[in-house]
Amino acid sequence: MKVINLHQEENELIRLAVGSNRQAQQKIYTQFSPKMLSVCRQYVKDIHQAEDIMITAFMKVFTNLKNFQHKGSFEGWIRRIMVNECISFIRVEKKLKYVEDETYFEESFNNTESQFSIDDIQFLIDSLPDGYKMVFNLYAIEGFKHHEIASMLGIKEGTSKSQLSHARKMLQGQINTLKNYEYGTE
């Protein structure tokens, strides 16, 4: 029985890209750029700024490719660089401020069957204040824990929990308003 290494092609592509092979780098970019643009767009409203951030982050990917240790997924490693670049951009451009609020709610954000499009949901997330949006994306979309978010953003863990709670509450209110509008009850 012959054993086939499922990641052999990806590992070879990475090896070639580390050696500054432009075709390998282009293939990596082409393969991952649509998903990574989507990641950047989750954090930054303006598509042109999101593209700029993605390109800058890909430069960091190729610069640091030799440091990829093949532990975990390659896509996850790239995604982490994208998220960190978005955080850096937002810190510099918007000078984020977080309200140090130790109270937070543990209510659940019901994920009922949605009649809203992805664009509708992205619009709602984009309308959140920047601090709420950042924590919501890191927690709900990226899957980071509150202590990790606190460390990444330089805030207290309680502040992360509070920001998430307020974001959920605000989103739930916006969804209810849209539902009422859609059903003609408002």
LUMROMAR-619357 format. One line per field, with one value per residue (C-alpha): residue number from 1; residue in one letter; x, y, z. Coordinates in Angstrom, 2 decimals, m for minus. Example, Ala and Ser with C-alpha at 12.3 -4.5 7.8 and 13.67 -1.06 7.14 Angstrom:
BEGIN
num (1,2);
residu (A,S);
px (12.30,13.67);
py (m4.50,m1.06);
pz (7.80,7.14);
//
This chain:
BEGIN
num (1,2,3,4,5,6,7,8,9,10,11,12,13,14,15,16,17,18,19,20,21,22,23,24,25,26,27,28,29,30,31,32,33,34,35,36,37,38,39,40,41,42,43,44,45,46,47,48,49,50,51,52,53,54,55,56,57,58,59,60,61,62,63,64,65,66,67,68,69,70,71,72,73,74,75,76,77,78,79,80,81,82,83,84,85,86,87,88,89,90,91,92,93,94,95,96,97,98,99,100,101,102,103,104,105,106,107,108,109,110,111,112,113,114,115,116,117,118,119,120,121,122,123,124,125,126,127,128,129,130,131,132,133,134,135,136,137,138,139,140,141,142,143,144,145,146,147,148,149,150,151,152,153,154,155,156,157,158,159,160,161,162,163,164,165,166,167,168,169,170,171,172,173,174,175,176,177,178,179,180,181,182,183,184,185,186);
residu (M,K,V,I,N,L,H,Q,E,E,N,E,L,I,R,L,A,V,G,S,N,R,Q,A,Q,Q,K,I,Y,T,Q,F,S,P,K,M,L,S,V,C,R,Q,Y,V,K,D,I,H,Q,A,E,D,I,M,I,T,A,F,M,K,V,F,T,N,L,K,N,F,Q,H,K,G,S,F,E,G,W,I,R,R,I,M,V,N,E,C,I,S,F,I,R,V,E,K,K,L,K,Y,V,E,D,E,T,Y,F,E,E,S,F,N,N,T,E,S,Q,F,S,I,D,D,I,Q,F,L,I,D,S,L,P,D,G,Y,K,M,V,F,N,L,Y,A,I,E,G,F,K,H,H,E,I,A,S,M,L,G,I,K,E,G,T,S,K,S,Q,L,S,H,A,R,K,M,L,Q,G,Q,I,N,T,L,K,N,Y,E,Y,G,T,E);
px (0.00,1.37,1.03,0.39,1.30,m1.77,0.18,3.14,2.11,1.52,4.85,6.66,4.96,6.03,9.60,9.77,8.26,10.83,13.47,11.94,10.31,7.89,5.59,5.17,4.51,1.96,0.23,0.00,m1.35,m3.89,m5.03,m5.48,m6.14,m9.94,m10.38,m7.89,m9.53,m12.75,m10.96,m9.59,m12.98,m14.53,m12.40,m12.25,m15.32,m13.57,m12.76,m9.77,m8.21,m8.93,m7.08,m4.13,m3.99,m4.17,m1.32,0.81,0.03,0.98,4.33,4.76,3.68,6.38,9.00,8.31,7.54,10.82,9.45,6.37,6.91,4.29,2.44,m1.23,m2.68,m0.88,m4.12,m4.58,m1.05,m1.75,m5.11,m3.43,m1.04,m4.03,m5.90,m2.81,m2.25,m5.89,m5.53,m2.35,m4.01,m7.06,m4.92,m2.91,m5.77,m8.59,m6.87,m9.33,m10.71,m12.32,m14.57,m13.24,m16.51,m16.28,m19.98,m21.08,m24.04,m23.94,m27.09,m26.82,m26.93,m29.53,m28.48,m31.96,m32.55,m31.73,m33.52,m30.76,m28.03,m24.33,m24.14,m26.94,m25.12,m21.80,m23.55,m24.86,m21.40,m19.86,m22.27,m20.94,m18.58,m14.98,m14.17,m17.30,m16.64,m13.03,m13.87,m16.94,m14.88,m12.02,m14.38,m17.30,m15.58,m11.94,m12.64,m10.20,m10.81,m11.30,m7.85,m6.28,m8.27,m7.30,m3.64,m3.83,m5.61,m3.95,m7.20,m8.56,m10.33,m13.47,m13.40,m13.30,m16.32,m18.15,m17.43,m18.69,m21.83,m22.60,m21.90,m24.27,m26.96,m26.59,m26.68,m29.73,m31.48,m30.58,m31.82,m35.10,m35.54,m34.95,m37.37,m40.04,m39.50,m39.64,m42.89,m44.40,m44.74,m42.63);
py (0.00,3.39,6.30,9.67,12.86,15.08,18.27,17.41,19.84,22.68,21.98,22.04,25.30,26.83,25.56,27.14,30.42,30.59,30.38,33.52,31.59,34.20,31.62,29.81,33.09,34.04,30.67,31.13,34.65,33.52,30.61,32.53,36.17,35.91,34.44,36.83,39.85,38.68,38.47,42.01,43.28,41.99,44.49,47.40,48.85,50.34,47.67,49.62,49.92,46.22,45.40,47.56,45.83,42.41,43.24,44.56,41.42,39.19,40.99,39.98,36.43,36.13,37.87,35.52,32.37,30.83,30.99,28.89,25.70,23.47,23.20,23.80,24.89,27.17,29.03,29.60,31.00,33.42,34.37,35.24,37.59,39.22,39.74,41.19,43.55,44.70,45.32,47.33,49.38,50.17,51.10,53.58,54.99,55.13,55.22,52.77,53.45,50.86,51.64,49.93,48.34,45.31,44.52,42.32,40.23,36.50,36.46,34.44,35.96,33.71,32.40,31.75,30.90,34.10,35.64,38.23,38.11,38.05,41.66,42.62,40.98,42.57,45.95,45.45,44.47,47.45,49.77,48.73,51.11,50.15,48.66,46.49,45.42,44.46,42.30,40.78,39.76,38.35,36.35,35.32,35.01,34.25,32.15,33.78,33.52,36.65,36.39,36.18,39.18,41.16,40.38,41.24,44.55,45.59,45.66,43.84,40.52,42.00,44.81,42.23,40.46,43.73,44.89,41.56,41.73,45.27,44.32,41.37,43.48,46.18,43.63,41.94,45.31,46.06,42.63,43.10,46.51,45.01,42.16,44.60,46.73,43.69,42.45,45.94,46.22,49.34);
pz (0.00,m1.01,1.45,m0.17,1.66,1.27,1.89,m0.30,m3.05,m0.57,1.16,m2.18,m3.09,0.23,m0.25,m3.72,m2.46,0.36,m2.37,m3.97,m6.81,m8.18,m9.79,m6.47,m4.69,m7.34,m6.95,m3.17,m3.65,m6.24,m4.09,m0.84,m1.79,m2.23,1.27,2.82,1.22,2.85,6.21,5.82,4.71,7.96,9.85,7.41,5.68,2.67,0.09,m1.24,2.21,2.81,m0.45,0.60,3.98,2.32,m0.05,2.82,4.82,1.87,1.73,5.39,4.52,1.86,4.02,6.95,4.99,6.09,9.67,8.89,10.92,9.23,12.54,11.90,8.61,6.22,5.54,9.27,9.51,6.66,8.20,11.49,9.68,7.93,11.22,12.92,9.99,10.20,13.93,13.33,10.60,12.72,15.71,13.62,11.55,14.04,17.40,18.94,22.37,24.58,27.47,30.58,31.61,33.83,33.54,30.73,29.81,29.18,27.05,23.89,20.47,18.93,15.57,14.27,10.67,8.86,5.94,5.65,3.03,3.86,2.64,5.07,7.96,6.97,6.80,10.35,11.62,9.81,11.60,15.02,16.82,16.01,19.42,19.41,15.82,16.52,19.54,17.83,14.78,16.85,19.08,16.88,13.52,14.26,17.36,19.77,23.53,25.63,27.23,23.76,22.52,25.62,24.99,21.28,21.84,25.10,27.06,30.12,29.67,31.24,28.68,25.89,27.37,27.82,24.25,22.89,24.98,23.86,20.22,20.43,22.05,19.40,16.56,18.04,18.20,14.59,13.48,15.35,13.73,10.28,10.99,12.18,9.10,6.84,8.41,8.34,12.10,12.36);
//
